[in-house]
Amino acid sequence: MTARVAWLSFTPVKATRLHLVDEADLLETGLRDDRRFYLVSDTGRLVNAKDQGPLQLVESDYDEASDELRLRFPDGTEHTAAVERGDEIETTFHRLPRTARVVLGPFAEALSEYAHRPLRVVEGTLPAPDRGRSGAATLLGTASLARLAEQLGVESVDPRRFRMNIGIDGLDAHAEEGWRGRRVQVGEAIVIPQGNVGRCAVTTQGPDTGVPDLDTLKALAACRAEDETTEPLPFGAHAAVVQPGRVRVGDAVLSLDR
């Protein structure tokens, strides 16, 4: 059976609701505009859905041509404005320093009111995924999800919990993690998986509620305890993009190295 792309997902503002799309450009920095912006506290520390689960209910859109950002809140309120870049600040992104520019306009006030804490939207001065370019894209097999559902004793597990860019049908459970160091063609692009994606408490939250409702971490600790891993509680792989290209749902996924 040929492995194929099962889904493509991204979000322009890290921690906000995922977009599921039929096709996208996979660049050296990841899917185009994925996590282009992120949220920080008044001290510059990254704020994500682990801190604020309901952020997953906020929908963000970015139009590169017009350089406009839109936020839509669960009550239907929308804020749209051209991205006006303010001062450059130092932020703390997963314990590492990252320079970013503050995004001005209505977004900070609206997000702060929604989250009941001060928040700012910032844009990194260099496009960089969570793990840098070695983790520009993330991969997860649907068989891995099925195995986790079996461990949890549930019918299925929503893949949006794991916020992975590229889902893959037609693999054995966790086979995507076995591609580490190999060239893998995904549609028109070629990636090289670099290691495991270690999971955090965000995966316990329902993507439509932001509320913890499934003990994914306990299940991963049980079913992956004996597996070799580059990060704790592994589930899926992160990959560098060595050949950018267009990727579509249904495209073949093939390891080029045996």
PEHURA-V269608 format. One record per pair of residues at least 24 apart in sequence whose ideal C-beta (glycine too) atoms are under 6 Angstrom apart, sorted by the first residue. I is the first residue (numbers start at 1). J is the second residue. Records with the same first field share a line. If there is no record, write none. Layout:
I: J ; J
//
This chain:
1: 170
2: 252
3: 168 ; 170 ; 171 ; 253
4: 169 ; 170 ; 250 ; 252
5: 249 ; 251
6: 142 ; 167 ; 168 ; 169
7: 167
10: 34
12: 36 ; 60 ; 62
13: 37 ; 60
14: 38
15: 48 ; 49 ; 55
16: 55 ; 58 ; 60
17: 56 ; 59
18: 160
22: 249
23: 248
24: 247
25: 246
26: 189 ; 241 ; 244 ; 247
27: 244
28: 241 ; 244
29: 127 ; 136
30: 129 ; 136 ; 137
31: 165
33: 62
37: 121 ; 123
39: 119
40: 91 ; 120 ; 122
42: 118
44: 89 ; 91 ; 92
45: 92
46: 93
49: 202
50: 200 ; 201 ; 202
52: 115
53: 205 ; 210
54: 210
56: 207 ; 210
57: 210
71: 107
73: 114
79: 106 ; 110
81: 105 ; 106
98: 124
99: 125
100: 124
131: 238
133: 240
134: 194 ; 240
135: 238
136: 240 ; 241
137: 165 ; 191 ; 239 ; 241
138: 164 ; 165 ; 197 ; 236 ; 238
139: 166 ; 176 ; 236 ; 237
140: 164 ; 167 ; 236
141: 168 ; 171 ; 176
142: 167 ; 169
143: 171 ; 172 ; 173
144: 173 ; 174
147: 173
148: 219
151: 219 ; 223
152: 219
158: 207
160: 207
161: 203 ; 207
162: 203
164: 236
168: 253
176: 237
177: 237
179: 255
182: 255 ; 257
183: 256 ; 257
184: 255
185: 254 ; 256
186: 247 ; 253
187: 247 ; 248 ; 251
188: 245 ; 246
189: 243 ; 244 ; 245 ; 247
190: 242 ; 243
191: 239 ; 241
192: 239 ; 240 ; 242
193: 237 ; 239
194: 238 ; 240
195: 230
196: 229 ; 230 ; 231 ; 234
197: 236 ; 238
198: 231 ; 232 ; 233 ; 234
199: 233 ; 235
//
